[in-house]
Amino acid sequence: MKVLVIGGDGYCGWATALYLSNRGYEVGILDSLVRRHWDNELGVDTLTPIAPIQQRLQRWQDLTGKSIDLFIGDITNYEFLHKALHQFQPDAIVHFGEQRSAPFSMIDREHAVLTQVNNVVGTLNLLYIMREDFPDCHLVKLGTMGEYGTPNIDIEEGYITIEHNGRKDTLPYPKQPGSMYHLSKVHDSHNIHFACRIWGLRATDLNQGIVYGVLTEETGMDELLINRLDYDGVFGTALNRFCIQATVGHPLTVYGKGGQTRGFLDIRDTVRCIELAIANPAEPGEFRVFNQFTELFSIGDLALMVKKAGNTMGLNVDINHIDNPRVEKEEHYFNAKNTKLLDLGLEPHYLSNSLLDSLLNFAVKYQQRVDNNQILPKVSWHRK
């Protein structure tokens, strides 16, 4: 099966491309490499040194004998995307090609517009090409649990059955996104749902939780294949950030009360979820939604786990509750369903002491690359 991974130079995309290639899929990567440009713009570096994409792919071929096609360009450029898809002829498309940071999208008007244009227009271009020339291709699209917000009822997987004035229907679950980034993902979901209903396309929307970890079987084969690991206040996600803060002696930065509860999953489970979705495609006309996470944690609980693991390693770890730069509930009900991927065969890697040790040791190895000036959040949701 031929699988095109859009955004295959990024954190989730790179791990996924290598994982699928290693399992015998014919893989192509399509990426504009803009994520590297944003690092330059923000003046930050991933904790791990990332080689140029061409060098990474050459090393993968040298090690495994497997080649991965590369298409460098922007999915908001319809002509480029059209040409690349016709050249590769995918059976499935895994779409990671989006600006993924909530803080980045909230820097200012320009970054909000960039996020919405990149994410919404890029996905629309893809849907139109699929409609015209690849109607049987299965789109596996990375969504986010952040689309739902924090409602005071259980979060179902994409749809909710409601009764109103004596009538009953199953409808898309209400969305309450908390940033311009999350809002762009809601627009994507509506556009893809429309394309499935009206044009008969097939798509799986993976509403992913917060991903942690760095090593998969493939990215651990060689230093040139290593995955990126972000710790800064814009692109760093909670657990990865905390582990890196712990190793450099910086207090863990818990926003507000720390009661914010979210879904989390190991990067090894991300790549497996993608494979399960590809191997069990949606039906023509079906817009399928899976909630892609394995465990629920509050941010405060995560910080305590990292502190305990760090102390066991001899690190002195403090926790600081800092003013929350975001506008969000800091204590709330949160109960989300996540059974569909488990039903398809996902065997989760749960957050363990050994995983925390591994992540902390990884951070220790590269701690000289940490810029302490980039740790604290600099982007505020609040009106000036």
C-alpha positions as CSV (number, residue, x, y, z in Angstrom):
1,M,0.0,0.0,0.0
2,K,1.3,3.5,-0.9
3,V,1.0,6.0,2.0
4,L,1.8,9.7,1.6
5,V,2.7,11.3,4.9
6,I,2.1,15.1,4.7
7,G,4.2,16.8,7.3
8,G,6.6,13.9,7.5
9,D,9.5,16.1,8.7
10,G,7.8,16.9,11.9
11,Y,7.5,15.3,15.4
12,C,4.7,12.9,14.7
13,G,5.1,12.7,11.0
14,W,8.7,11.6,11.0
15,A,8.2,8.8,13.5
16,T,5.1,7.7,11.5
17,A,6.8,7.7,8.1
18,L,9.7,5.5,9.4
19,Y,7.3,3.2,11.2
20,L,5.2,2.6,8.2
21,S,8.2,2.2,5.9
22,N,9.7,-0.4,8.3
23,R,6.4,-2.4,8.1
24,G,6.5,-2.7,4.3
25,Y,4.3,0.3,3.3
26,E,5.6,2.3,0.3
27,V,6.0,5.7,1.9
28,G,6.3,9.2,0.6
29,I,6.9,12.3,2.7
30,L,5.5,15.7,1.6
31,D,6.7,18.7,3.6
32,S,7.4,22.4,3.1
33,L,10.1,22.2,5.9
34,V,8.5,25.3,7.4
35,R,8.7,23.9,10.9
36,R,12.5,24.4,10.8
37,H,11.9,28.0,9.6
38,W,9.6,28.6,12.6
39,D,12.4,27.5,15.0
40,N,14.7,30.1,13.3
41,E,12.0,32.7,13.6
42,L,11.5,32.1,17.3
43,G,15.2,31.7,18.0
44,V,14.8,28.2,19.5
45,D,16.2,24.8,18.7
46,T,14.8,21.4,19.3
47,L,16.6,19.6,22.2
48,T,17.8,17.0,19.8
49,P,20.0,17.9,16.8
50,I,18.0,17.3,13.6
51,A,19.8,16.5,10.3
52,P,18.5,17.8,7.0
53,I,15.6,15.7,5.7
54,Q,17.6,14.4,2.7
55,Q,20.4,13.2,5.0
56,R,17.8,11.5,7.3
57,L,16.2,9.7,4.4
58,Q,19.6,8.6,3.0
59,R,20.6,7.2,6.4
60,W,17.2,5.3,6.6
61,Q,17.9,3.8,3.2
62,D,21.5,2.8,4.1
63,L,20.3,1.1,7.3
64,T,17.2,-0.6,6.0
65,G,17.4,-0.7,2.2
66,K,14.0,1.0,2.1
67,S,13.6,4.2,0.2
68,I,11.1,7.0,1.1
69,D,10.1,9.4,-1.7
70,L,10.4,13.1,-0.9
71,F,8.2,16.0,-2.1
72,I,9.2,19.5,-0.8
73,G,6.5,22.1,-1.2
74,D,3.5,23.8,0.4
75,I,0.1,22.2,0.5
76,T,-1.5,25.7,0.2
77,N,0.0,25.6,-3.3
78,Y,-2.7,23.7,-5.2
79,E,-0.5,23.1,-8.4
80,F,2.3,21.7,-6.3
81,L,0.1,19.4,-4.3
82,H,-1.8,18.2,-7.4
83,K,1.5,17.3,-9.1
84,A,2.9,15.5,-6.1
85,L,-0.2,13.4,-5.6
86,H,-0.3,12.4,-9.2
87,Q,3.4,11.5,-9.1
88,F,3.0,9.4,-6.0
89,Q,-0.5,7.9,-6.5
90,P,-1.3,7.2,-2.8
91,D,-3.8,4.7,-1.5
92,A,-3.9,6.5,1.8
93,I,-2.9,10.0,2.9
94,V,-1.8,10.7,6.5
95,H,-2.2,14.4,7.1
96,F,0.1,15.9,9.7
97,G,0.9,19.0,7.6
98,E,-0.4,21.7,9.9
99,Q,0.8,24.4,12.2
100,R,0.3,22.5,15.5
101,S,1.0,25.0,18.3
102,A,-1.8,26.8,20.2
103,P,0.7,29.5,21.6
104,F,2.1,30.1,18.1
105,S,-1.4,30.7,16.8
106,M,-2.0,33.3,19.6
107,I,1.2,35.4,19.2
108,D,-0.6,38.0,17.1
109,R,-3.0,38.5,14.2
110,E,-0.3,37.4,11.6
111,H,0.3,34.1,13.3
112,A,-3.4,33.5,13.7
113,V,-4.0,34.1,10.0
114,L,-0.9,32.0,9.1
115,T,-2.3,29.1,11.2
116,Q,-5.8,29.3,9.7
117,V,-4.6,29.7,6.1
118,N,-2.0,26.9,6.3
119,N,-4.3,24.5,8.1
120,V,-7.7,25.2,6.5
121,V,-6.7,26.0,3.0
122,G,-4.1,23.2,2.8
123,T,-6.7,20.7,3.9
124,L,-9.3,22.1,1.4
125,N,-6.8,21.8,-1.4
126,L,-6.2,18.2,-0.5
127,L,-10.0,17.5,-0.4
128,Y,-10.6,19.0,-3.8
129,I,-7.7,16.9,-5.4
130,M,-9.1,13.8,-3.7
131,R,-12.6,14.6,-5.0
132,E,-11.4,15.0,-8.6
133,D,-8.7,12.3,-8.9
134,F,-8.4,10.1,-5.8
135,P,-12.0,9.5,-4.6
136,D,-11.1,6.1,-3.2
137,C,-8.0,7.3,-1.3
138,H,-8.4,7.1,2.5
139,L,-7.6,10.3,4.3
140,V,-6.2,9.8,7.9
141,K,-6.2,13.3,9.4
142,L,-4.7,14.4,12.7
143,G,-7.3,16.3,14.7
144,T,-7.0,17.2,18.3
145,M,-8.8,16.5,21.6
146,G,-8.6,20.3,22.0
147,E,-11.5,20.7,19.5
148,Y,-13.9,19.5,22.3
149,G,-12.8,21.9,25.0
150,T,-13.8,20.9,28.5
151,P,-17.6,20.3,28.6
152,N,-19.3,19.3,31.8
153,I,-20.5,16.0,30.2
154,D,-18.7,13.0,28.8
155,I,-16.8,13.5,25.6
156,E,-17.9,10.9,23.0
157,E,-15.9,9.9,19.9
158,G,-16.9,12.6,17.4
159,Y,-20.7,12.2,17.6
160,I,-23.4,12.5,20.3
161,T,-26.9,11.1,20.3
162,I,-29.4,13.7,21.7
163,E,-33.1,13.8,22.3
164,H,-34.8,17.2,21.9
165,N,-38.6,17.9,22.0
166,G,-39.4,14.2,21.6
167,R,-37.1,13.6,18.6
168,K,-33.7,11.9,18.5
169,D,-30.7,12.3,16.3
170,T,-26.9,11.5,16.2
171,L,-25.0,14.7,15.5
172,P,-21.4,15.9,15.5
173,Y,-20.2,16.5,19.1
174,P,-20.2,20.2,20.0
175,K,-16.9,22.0,19.7
176,Q,-15.4,24.5,22.1
177,P,-11.8,25.2,20.9
178,G,-9.5,27.2,23.1
179,S,-7.1,28.8,20.6
180,M,-6.9,29.9,17.0
181,Y,-5.0,26.7,16.3
182,H,-7.7,24.5,17.8
183,L,-10.3,26.5,15.9
184,S,-8.5,25.8,12.7
185,K,-8.8,22.0,13.4
186,V,-12.5,22.4,14.0
187,H,-12.8,24.1,10.6
188,D,-10.9,21.1,9.1
189,S,-13.2,18.6,10.7
190,H,-16.3,20.4,9.4
191,N,-14.8,20.6,5.9
192,I,-13.8,16.9,5.8
193,H,-17.1,15.9,7.2
194,F,-18.8,17.9,4.4
195,A,-16.5,16.2,1.8
196,C,-17.5,12.8,3.0
197,R,-21.2,13.5,3.1
198,I,-21.5,15.4,-0.2
199,W,-18.7,13.9,-2.3
200,G,-18.5,10.4,-0.8
201,L,-14.9,10.6,0.3
202,R,-13.6,8.4,3.1
203,A,-11.8,9.9,6.1
204,T,-10.7,9.1,9.6
205,D,-10.2,12.1,12.0
206,L,-7.9,11.2,14.8
207,N,-8.5,13.6,17.7
208,Q,-5.2,13.2,19.4
209,G,-4.2,14.0,22.9
210,I,-0.9,15.4,24.0
211,V,2.0,13.2,22.7
212,Y,5.1,12.6,24.8
213,G,8.3,10.7,24.3
214,V,11.0,10.7,21.6
215,L,12.0,7.2,20.9
216,T,10.3,4.7,18.6
217,E,12.0,1.5,17.4
218,E,12.9,3.3,14.1
219,T,14.0,6.8,15.4
220,G,16.3,5.0,17.9
221,M,18.2,3.1,15.3
222,D,20.7,5.9,14.6
223,E,21.5,9.5,15.8
224,L,20.7,10.8,12.3
225,L,17.2,9.4,12.6
226,I,16.5,11.0,15.9
227,N,13.2,12.7,16.4
228,R,12.8,16.4,17.4
229,L,11.9,17.2,21.0
230,D,10.6,20.6,21.8
231,Y,10.9,22.2,25.2
232,D,10.2,25.9,24.6
233,G,7.1,27.8,25.6
234,V,5.6,27.8,22.1
235,F,6.1,24.3,20.7
236,G,6.9,22.3,23.8
237,T,4.1,20.0,25.2
238,A,3.6,19.5,28.9
239,L,5.4,16.2,29.8
240,N,8.3,16.7,27.4
241,R,8.7,20.2,28.7
242,F,8.6,19.1,32.4
243,C,11.3,16.4,31.9
244,I,13.7,18.9,30.2
245,Q,13.0,21.5,32.9
246,A,13.8,19.0,35.6
247,T,17.2,18.0,34.1
248,V,18.4,21.6,33.8
249,G,17.3,22.6,37.3
250,H,14.4,24.8,36.2
251,P,11.2,24.6,38.3
252,L,8.4,22.9,36.5
253,T,6.1,25.4,35.0
254,V,2.5,24.5,35.9
255,Y,0.0,27.0,34.5
256,G,-2.4,28.3,37.2
257,K,-3.9,25.7,39.5
258,G,-2.8,22.7,37.4
259,G,-6.2,21.0,37.5
260,Q,-6.4,21.1,33.7
261,T,-7.0,17.5,32.6
262,R,-6.1,16.2,29.2
263,G,-5.6,13.0,27.2
264,F,-2.0,11.8,26.7
265,L,-0.3,9.1,24.7
266,D,3.2,7.8,23.9
267,I,4.7,8.6,20.5
268,R,4.9,4.8,20.0
269,D,1.1,4.6,20.3
270,T,0.7,7.5,17.8
271,V,2.4,5.6,15.0
272,R,0.5,2.4,15.8
273,C,-2.9,4.3,15.8
274,I,-2.1,5.6,12.3
275,E,-1.3,2.1,11.1
276,L,-4.6,0.7,12.6
277,A,-6.5,3.5,10.9
278,I,-4.9,2.8,7.5
279,A,-5.3,-1.0,7.8
280,N,-9.0,-0.6,8.7
281,P,-10.2,2.2,6.4
282,A,-13.4,4.2,6.6
283,E,-16.2,3.3,4.2
284,P,-16.9,5.6,1.2
285,G,-18.9,8.5,2.5
286,E,-17.9,7.9,6.1
287,F,-16.4,10.5,8.3
288,R,-15.0,8.5,11.2
289,V,-13.7,10.0,14.4
290,F,-11.4,8.3,16.9
291,N,-10.3,9.9,20.2
292,Q,-6.6,9.1,20.1
293,F,-5.2,9.0,23.7
294,T,-4.5,6.3,26.2
295,E,-4.6,8.0,29.6
296,L,-6.0,11.1,31.3
297,F,-3.8,13.2,33.6
298,S,-4.1,16.7,35.2
299,I,-1.1,18.9,34.5
300,G,-0.5,19.1,38.3
301,D,-0.4,15.3,38.6
302,L,2.1,15.1,35.6
303,A,4.4,17.6,37.4
304,L,4.3,15.5,40.6
305,M,5.2,12.4,38.6
306,V,8.2,14.1,36.9
307,K,9.3,15.5,40.3
308,K,9.2,12.0,41.9
309,A,11.1,10.4,38.9
310,G,13.6,13.2,38.9
311,N,14.2,12.9,42.7
312,T,14.8,9.2,42.3
313,M,17.6,10.0,39.7
314,G,19.1,12.5,42.2
315,L,17.8,15.6,40.5
316,N,16.4,18.4,42.7
317,V,13.0,19.2,41.1
318,D,10.8,22.0,42.2
319,I,7.3,22.9,41.0
320,N,6.2,26.5,40.3
321,H,2.6,27.4,39.7
322,I,2.8,30.4,37.4
323,D,0.2,32.8,36.1
324,N,-1.7,31.0,33.4
325,P,-1.1,32.7,30.0
326,R,-4.1,30.9,28.6
327,V,-7.8,31.4,29.0
328,E,-9.1,28.0,30.2
329,K,-10.8,26.3,33.1
330,E,-8.1,25.2,35.6
331,E,-10.4,22.8,37.4
332,H,-13.1,21.0,35.5
333,Y,-14.9,17.7,34.7
334,F,-13.2,15.7,32.0
335,N,-14.2,12.2,30.9
336,A,-13.4,11.3,27.3
337,K,-14.1,8.0,25.6
338,N,-11.4,6.3,23.6
339,T,-12.5,2.7,22.8
340,K,-12.5,2.6,19.0
341,L,-8.7,2.3,18.6
342,L,-8.5,-0.2,21.4
343,D,-11.2,-2.2,19.6
344,L,-9.1,-2.2,16.5
345,G,-6.2,-3.7,18.5
346,L,-4.2,-0.9,20.1
347,E,-2.1,-2.2,23.0
348,P,-1.1,1.0,24.8
349,H,2.2,2.0,26.3
350,Y,1.1,3.5,29.6
351,L,3.1,6.2,31.3
352,S,5.5,4.4,33.5
353,N,8.5,5.1,35.7
354,S,10.8,3.5,33.1
355,L,9.4,5.8,30.4
356,L,10.0,8.9,32.6
357,D,13.5,7.6,33.4
358,S,14.2,7.2,29.7
359,L,12.9,10.7,28.9
360,L,14.8,12.3,31.7
361,N,18.0,10.5,30.7
362,F,17.5,11.6,27.1
363,A,17.1,15.2,28.3
364,V,20.3,14.9,30.4
365,K,22.2,13.7,27.4
366,Y,21.3,16.8,25.4
367,Q,20.9,19.3,28.2
368,Q,23.7,21.5,26.9
369,R,21.4,22.4,24.0
370,V,18.8,23.9,26.3
371,D,18.3,27.7,26.2
372,N,16.9,28.7,29.6
373,N,15.5,31.9,28.1
374,Q,13.0,29.9,26.0
375,I,11.5,27.9,28.9
376,L,8.9,30.3,30.3
377,P,5.7,31.1,28.2
378,K,5.9,34.4,26.3
379,V,2.5,34.3,24.5
380,S,-0.6,35.4,26.3
381,W,-4.3,34.7,25.4
382,H,-5.4,37.7,27.5
383,R,-6.3,41.1,26.0
384,K,-3.4,43.6,26.5
